[in-house]
C-alpha cells in the first residue's frame, strides 16, 4: 500500500512545498528512501530518470538542516546542466525554509560563485571539477558537511571523475 507524503515524517513547510509542486503521492524511491534517511542511515538508490530521486534525498536533508549558514550538504553531479536542474528542484522543495542552495559548476564565473558562498550556503550542488577548484582556492571547506550525495555516480565514473 502506497503511503502519502504526510506519512513519511516530513514537516509542514516541506509538505506545503511538495503540494505546490504538484506531487500527490511519493514515487517508490521516495517512499522507501525518505524514512531510512530520516533515521540517519545511508542509502544507495537506483531509479529511472523522472521518478523523484532528487526529492528522495533532498527532503530528508531539508528536514535535518540546521540554520547554521555553513555548508551542511554536498550533492555531486556529473554535469553543469544537472547541477542547475538539481539546485532548482531543491530550491522548490526548500521554498518555505531558510535553506540556501548554490549550483557550483565550471563555465560560470568563479568570483560570482565565491561571493555567493561567502554569503552563506547550506547545500552545494557541484560538479567534481569545480568543487576541486573551490577546495584548492579555500572557498569551500568540507569539515561542516553532514550529508554527501553522489547523484548519477555511474555517469561520473564513466566520465573518469574517480
Backbone as CSV, one residue per row, in Angstrom:
resi,resn,N_x,N_y,N_z,CA_x,CA_y,CA_z,C_x,C_y,C_z
1,UNK,0.836,-1.195,0.000,0.000,0.000,0.000,0.874,1.249,0.000
2,UNK,0.639,2.137,-0.919,1.410,3.361,-1.030,1.028,4.335,0.069
3,UNK,2.066,4.886,0.699,1.835,5.900,1.722,1.757,7.272,1.075
4,UNK,1.231,8.228,1.816,1.190,9.615,1.377,2.422,10.332,1.916
5,UNK,2.741,11.485,1.341,3.903,12.241,1.809,3.800,12.582,3.292
6,UNK,2.585,12.902,3.760,2.456,13.291,5.167,2.616,12.109,6.126
7,UNK,2.779,10.920,5.597,3.030,9.743,6.428,4.519,9.388,6.478
8,UNK,5.356,10.183,5.831,6.789,9.876,5.749,7.628,10.609,6.790
9,UNK,6.999,11.425,7.634,7.738,12.109,8.694,8.261,13.484,8.301
10,UNK,7.705,14.071,7.263,8.150,15.390,6.814,7.363,16.499,7.505
11,UNK,7.993,17.658,7.670,7.319,18.761,8.363,6.351,19.507,7.441
12,UNK,5.566,20.400,8.035,4.501,21.102,7.300,5.038,21.997,6.190
13,UNK,6.193,22.637,6.407,6.763,23.503,5.375,7.115,22.700,4.125
14,UNK,7.701,21.540,4.321,8.061,20.697,3.178,6.818,20.122,2.518
15,UNK,5.842,19.720,3.316,4.603,19.176,2.750,3.873,20.211,1.894
16,UNK,3.920,21.470,2.322,3.289,22.536,1.541,4.026,22.725,0.212
17,UNK,5.345,22.731,0.245,6.128,22.875,-0.992,5.900,21.687,-1.922
18,UNK,5.793,20.500,-1.356,5.517,19.299,-2.164,4.161,19.438,-2.845
19,UNK,3.168,19.846,-2.080,1.822,20.003,-2.629,1.805,21.043,-3.745
20,UNK,2.473,22.171,-3.526,2.517,23.227,-4.531,3.293,22.807,-5.780
21,UNK,4.191,21.848,-5.628,4.942,21.334,-6.777,4.109,20.366,-7.601
22,UNK,2.940,20.009,-7.088,2.030,19.151,-7.832,2.143,17.671,-7.514
23,UNK,2.979,17.323,-6.547,3.116,15.916,-6.171,1.976,15.523,-5.237
24,UNK,1.401,14.358,-5.455,0.319,13.893,-4.585,0.746,12.689,-3.759
25,UNK,1.361,11.709,-4.401,1.850,10.536,-3.674,3.323,10.323,-4.030
26,UNK,4.088,9.790,-3.106,5.512,9.592,-3.376,5.759,8.485,-4.399
27,UNK,6.806,8.668,-5.178,7.288,7.607,-6.047,7.913,6.532,-5.151
28,UNK,8.049,5.307,-5.643,8.628,4.232,-4.817,9.987,4.571,-4.209
29,UNK,10.894,5.212,-4.957,12.204,5.566,-4.404,12.058,6.525,-3.226
30,UNK,11.083,7.433,-3.303,10.851,8.383,-2.212,10.251,7.688,-0.997
31,UNK,9.259,6.849,-1.245,8.582,6.142,-0.159,9.552,5.258,0.616
32,UNK,10.493,4.648,-0.098,11.453,3.759,0.563,12.613,4.517,1.199
33,UNK,13.150,5.514,0.504,14.370,6.171,0.962,14.151,7.212,2.053
34,UNK,13.102,8.004,1.959,12.915,9.119,2.896,12.918,8.654,4.356
35,UNK,12.132,7.661,4.754,12.156,7.252,6.163,13.530,6.718,6.614
36,UNK,14.209,6.016,5.727,15.520,5.457,6.074,16.538,6.574,6.291
37,UNK,16.525,7.574,5.407,17.458,8.696,5.546,17.117,9.515,6.788
38,UNK,15.825,9.717,7.055,15.424,10.461,8.253,15.898,9.785,9.528
39,UNK,16.026,8.463,9.494,16.552,7.722,10.655,18.059,7.875,10.794
40,UNK,18.700,8.481,9.801,20.144,8.696,9.865,20.964,7.627,9.170
41,UNK,20.314,6.809,8.370,21.019,5.732,7.672,21.451,6.159,6.279
42,UNK,22.515,5.519,5.802,22.982,5.727,4.436,22.103,4.932,3.481
43,UNK,22.002,5.433,2.256,21.164,4.792,1.248,21.890,4.787,-0.089
44,UNK,21.768,3.690,-0.793,22.145,3.632,-2.194,20.858,3.343,-2.942
45,UNK,20.486,4.238,-3.837,19.226,4.089,-4.552,19.432,4.134,-6.047
46,UNK,18.558,3.435,-6.742,18.590,3.449,-8.193,17.157,3.515,-8.699
47,UNK,16.916,4.463,-9.597,15.588,4.614,-10.187,15.749,5.329,-11.514
48,UNK,14.778,5.130,-12.387,14.811,5.752,-13.703,14.711,7.267,-13.599
49,UNK,15.152,7.952,-14.627,15.036,9.404,-14.724,13.566,9.806,-14.603
50,UNK,13.331,10.863,-13.818,11.977,11.384,-13.682,11.134,10.709,-12.627
51,UNK,11.773,9.891,-11.770,10.997,9.184,-10.737,11.251,9.734,-9.327
52,UNK,11.776,10.941,-9.236,11.834,11.609,-7.944,13.053,11.346,-7.085
53,UNK,14.174,10.992,-7.683,15.374,10.730,-6.878,15.832,11.980,-6.117
54,UNK,15.777,13.134,-6.775,16.236,14.363,-6.118,15.430,14.628,-4.855
55,UNK,14.119,14.508,-4.931,13.284,14.707,-3.743,13.538,13.620,-2.710
56,UNK,13.845,12.411,-3.162,14.084,11.301,-2.231,15.244,11.589,-1.295
57,UNK,16.285,12.254,-1.792,17.394,12.561,-0.883,17.326,13.981,-0.322
58,UNK,16.745,14.919,-1.053,16.767,16.294,-0.563,15.729,16.572,0.528
59,UNK,14.575,15.934,0.470,13.570,16.177,1.524,14.082,15.796,2.917
60,UNK,14.693,14.627,3.100,15.232,14.327,4.433,16.356,15.281,4.845
61,UNK,17.175,15.685,3.881,18.243,16.644,4.199,17.634,17.966,4.662
62,UNK,16.628,18.443,3.949,15.974,19.693,4.338,15.334,19.575,5.727
63,UNK,14.846,18.405,6.065,14.270,18.171,7.399,15.335,18.282,8.484
64,UNK,16.528,17.802,8.203,17.589,17.735,9.201,18.515,18.953,9.196
65,UNK,18.294,19.879,8.272,19.147,21.047,8.124,19.079,21.940,9.359
66,UNK,20.250,22.420,9.776,20.338,23.381,10.877,20.494,24.769,10.264
67,UNK,20.033,25.790,10.941,20.215,27.159,10.447,21.597,27.654,10.841
68,UNK,22.611,27.117,10.195,23.984,27.423,10.575,24.715,28.305,9.574
69,UNK,24.188,28.458,8.362,24.807,29.219,7.287,26.229,28.771,6.977
70,UNK,26.409,27.454,7.052,27.629,26.865,6.522,27.224,25.626,5.748
71,UNK,28.118,25.152,4.903,27.773,24.048,4.019,27.538,22.782,4.845
72,UNK,26.308,22.281,4.770,25.940,21.080,5.514,25.683,19.889,4.607
73,UNK,25.443,20.162,3.315,25.174,19.081,2.372,25.877,19.375,1.053
74,UNK,26.426,18.320,0.475,27.103,18.403,-0.807,26.487,17.373,-1.738
75,UNK,26.006,17.850,-2.871,25.455,16.980,-3.896,26.405,17.066,-5.090
76,UNK,27.082,15.969,-5.392,27.967,15.926,-6.551,27.209,15.378,-7.741
77,UNK,27.318,16.077,-8.857,26.646,15.691,-10.094,27.658,15.743,-11.240
78,UNK,27.450,14.981,-12.309,28.451,14.930,-13.375,28.483,16.114,-14.338
79,UNK,27.382,16.870,-14.472,27.352,17.917,-15.487,26.779,19.221,-14.949
80,UNK,27.116,20.301,-15.641,26.593,21.617,-15.252,25.085,21.657,-15.394
81,UNK,24.554,21.018,-16.451,23.102,21.012,-16.652,22.380,20.339,-15.481
82,UNK,22.932,19.220,-15.035,22.319,18.520,-13.906,22.476,19.326,-12.617
83,UNK,23.594,20.022,-12.468,23.795,20.877,-11.298,22.695,21.934,-11.210
84,UNK,22.415,22.568,-12.324,21.372,23.595,-12.368,20.009,22.982,-12.088
85,UNK,19.727,21.862,-12.716,18.431,21.190,-12.557,18.208,20.742,-11.107
86,UNK,19.200,20.125,-10.500,19.068,19.630,-9.131,18.917,20.799,-8.153
87,UNK,19.730,21.838,-8.321,19.618,23.001,-7.438,18.237,23.646,-7.550
88,UNK,17.717,23.712,-8.761,16.384,24.290,-8.977,15.312,23.455,-8.251
89,UNK,15.413,22.135,-8.359,14.431,21.259,-7.705,14.518,21.370,-6.181
90,UNK,15.733,21.392,-5.647,15.885,21.521,-4.190,15.350,22.873,-3.734
91,UNK,15.610,23.920,-4.509,15.079,25.241,-4.155,13.558,25.244,-4.093
92,UNK,12.904,24.545,-5.021,11.438,24.447,-4.985,10.969,23.767,-3.701
93,UNK,11.650,22.709,-3.314,11.256,21.978,-2.113,11.595,22.752,-0.836
94,UNK,12.610,23.600,-0.914,13.048,24.384,0.247,12.347,25.736,0.337
95,UNK,11.355,25.934,-0.498,10.665,27.224,-0.648,10.280,27.873,0.682
96,UNK,9.801,27.102,1.614,9.317,27.656,2.889,10.320,27.472,4.022
97,UNK,11.544,27.172,3.686,12.607,27.065,4.690,13.582,28.216,4.454
98,UNK,14.560,28.324,5.313,15.587,29.350,5.147,16.848,28.784,4.505
99,UNK,16.752,27.594,3.979,17.897,26.908,3.398,18.349,27.604,2.119
100,UNK,19.656,27.815,2.015,20.257,28.443,0.837,21.008,27.386,0.041
101,UNK,20.732,27.348,-1.266,21.304,26.339,-2.153,22.083,27.061,-3.254
102,UNK,23.236,26.503,-3.620,24.028,27.074,-4.712,24.454,25.977,-5.670
103,UNK,24.323,26.259,-6.963,24.853,25.386,-8.009,26.248,25.891,-8.350
104,UNK,27.231,25.011,-8.236,28.630,25.365,-8.467,29.151,24.479,-9.587
105,UNK,29.492,25.089,-10.715,29.910,24.307,-11.884,30.843,25.130,-12.749
106,UNK,31.614,24.442,-13.571,32.528,25.088,-14.490,31.776,25.830,-15.577
107,UNK,32.437,26.853,-16.140,31.802,27.660,-17.169,31.065,28.847,-16.592
108,UNK,30.971,28.890,-15.273,30.335,30.005,-14.579,31.455,30.815,-13.920
109,UNK,31.286,32.111,-13.797,32.296,32.970,-13.208,32.624,32.533,-11.777
110,UNK,33.894,32.214,-11.544,34.342,31.737,-10.226,34.127,32.807,-9.156
111,UNK,34.390,34.062,-9.478,34.244,35.141,-8.495,32.791,35.251,-8.024
112,UNK,31.839,35.142,-8.946,30.424,35.195,-8.556,30.074,34.037,-7.627
113,UNK,30.643,32.869,-7.899,30.398,31.719,-7.025,30.975,31.977,-5.638
114,UNK,32.160,32.548,-5.570,32.804,32.835,-4.276,31.953,33.813,-3.472
115,UNK,31.464,34.851,-4.125,30.606,35.834,-3.444,29.383,35.140,-2.858
116,UNK,28.774,34.276,-3.644,27.593,33.534,-3.182,27.932,32.649,-1.984
117,UNK,29.055,31.952,-2.057,29.486,31.087,-0.962,29.763,31.889,0.309
118,UNK,30.354,33.066,0.159,30.667,33.907,1.318,29.410,34.399,2.029
119,UNK,28.292,34.473,1.322,27.023,34.919,1.925,26.395,33.843,2.792
120,UNK,26.884,32.618,2.679,26.368,31.526,3.490,25.465,30.606,2.697
121,UNK,25.944,29.419,2.443,25.207,28.416,1.680,25.078,27.164,2.539
122,UNK,23.909,26.550,2.521,23.661,25.326,3.275,23.897,24.074,2.435
123,UNK,23.497,24.138,1.156,23.615,22.985,0.266,24.334,23.428,-1.001
124,UNK,25.406,22.717,-1.336,26.110,22.953,-2.589,25.797,21.800,-3.533
125,UNK,25.401,22.141,-4.750,25.227,21.163,-5.824,26.356,21.465,-6.806
126,UNK,27.328,20.554,-6.908,28.549,20.874,-7.640,28.984,19.769,-8.588
127,UNK,29.678,20.206,-9.629,30.394,19.255,-10.471,31.753,19.013,-9.806
128,UNK,32.317,17.817,-9.974,33.579,17.496,-9.290,34.723,18.467,-9.604
129,UNK,34.883,18.826,-10.861,35.984,19.711,-11.227,35.903,21.062,-10.554
130,UNK,34.732,21.674,-10.572,34.585,22.996,-9.958,34.680,22.912,-8.438
131,UNK,34.204,21.822,-7.852,34.360,21.648,-6.405,35.847,21.595,-6.042
132,UNK,36.620,20.853,-6.808,38.062,20.766,-6.569,38.697,22.157,-6.696
133,UNK,38.267,22.949,-7.672,38.770,24.320,-7.816,38.511,25.122,-6.545
134,UNK,37.296,25.036,-6.017,36.946,25.802,-4.810,37.697,25.299,-3.579
135,UNK,37.880,24.015,-3.468,38.647,23.484,-2.343,40.085,24.008,-2.428
136,UNK,40.664,23.976,-3.624,42.019,24.481,-3.828,42.152,25.966,-3.516
137,UNK,41.112,26.737,-3.804,41.116,28.180,-3.526,40.718,28.476,-2.074
138,UNK,40.382,27.432,-1.330,39.945,27.562,0.064,38.683,28.411,0.203
139,UNK,37.774,28.237,-0.766,36.489,28.926,-0.708,35.358,27.967,-0.329
140,UNK,35.669,26.675,-0.294,34.745,25.653,0.195,35.514,24.756,1.148
141,UNK,34.934,24.553,2.308,35.504,23.639,3.300,34.514,22.509,3.517
142,UNK,35.025,21.309,3.629,34.167,20.135,3.757,33.975,19.681,5.201
143,UNK,34.559,20.394,6.168,34.512,19.937,7.554,33.162,20.125,8.239
144,UNK,32.241,20.874,7.642,30.918,21.068,8.264,29.831,20.245,7.582
145,UNK,30.209,19.433,6.607,29.227,18.676,5.826,28.732,17.455,6.593
146,UNK,27.410,17.335,6.666,26.766,16.185,7.302,26.215,15.200,6.274
147,UNK,25.971,15.673,5.042,25.352,14.842,4.016,26.138,14.944,2.718
148,UNK,26.413,13.798,2.104,27.060,13.760,0.793,26.210,12.876,-0.112
149,UNK,25.878,13.413,-1.269,25.079,12.682,-2.243,25.878,12.613,-3.534
150,UNK,25.985,11.434,-4.088,26.581,11.247,-5.409,25.436,10.962,-6.360
151,UNK,24.990,11.980,-7.044,23.864,11.855,-7.965,24.420,11.446,-9.328
152,UNK,23.911,10.362,-9.856,24.399,9.784,-11.106,25.875,9.421,-10.993
153,UNK,26.212,8.710,-9.921,27.593,8.293,-9.670,28.136,7.453,-10.822
154,UNK,27.296,6.638,-11.426,27.747,5.817,-12.552,28.225,6.687,-13.714
155,UNK,27.534,7.783,-13.973,27.958,8.697,-15.055,29.260,9.397,-14.706
156,UNK,29.428,9.742,-13.415,30.683,10.385,-13.015,31.855,9.439,-13.222
157,UNK,31.667,8.167,-12.911,32.737,7.185,-13.140,32.989,6.998,-14.626
158,UNK,31.911,6.973,-15.426,32.066,6.890,-16.873,32.853,8.072,-17.429
159,UNK,32.704,9.232,-16.776,33.381,10.434,-17.222,34.779,10.560,-16.591
160,UNK,35.191,9.520,-15.881,36.516,9.418,-15.259,36.714,10.406,-14.123
161,UNK,35.665,10.694,-13.339,35.780,11.524,-12.152,36.131,10.674,-10.931
162,UNK,37.093,9.800,-11.081,37.476,8.939,-9.956,38.108,9.781,-8.875
